[in-house]
Amino acid sequence: MRLNRDLYNWRVASPLFTPAETLPRTAGDERNALYAHIGVRRLK
């Protein structure tokens, strides 16, 4: 199954986390912006 193999592939998820950090912040949702920020930091 492709899904299981890519489940922890942070390199593939990188393009998803970057906009996910800015969207909640512009909506005023600091909690989810923090979660996305942690995800971006985990990629580096």
N, C-alpha and C positions, 0 to 999 in steps of 0.2 A: 504494500500500500504506500503510495506516495505521501499521503498525509502523515503517516507515522514517521516517515523518514525526515520530513521537513518540520516536524513539530518543534524541535529545538534548534532550528537553523536560524540563528540571529542575523546572519549576513543577509538572508533572503527577507527577513522581516524589517530590516533597516529602513527601506523606503516607506513603510507603513507607519513607523513610530515617529518620524520627523514631522509630518503634518498632524499627526495625532497629538503632538505636544502643543501646537499652536491653536488648534480649533477649540478645545475647552477653555483655554486662557482667554480667547477673544469673547467667549460666551460668559466669562466670569466664573467658570467652574474650576477653582484652584485645586481641588482634590484630584480630579482626573488629569489635570495638567501635570500635577506632581507625579502621578503614576506613569504617565507617558514620558516625563523627563527621566525618571529612574530607568525606564526601558531604553531610552536613548543612551544614557550613561553606561548601561550594561553592554551596549553594542561596542563601545570603545575600549 
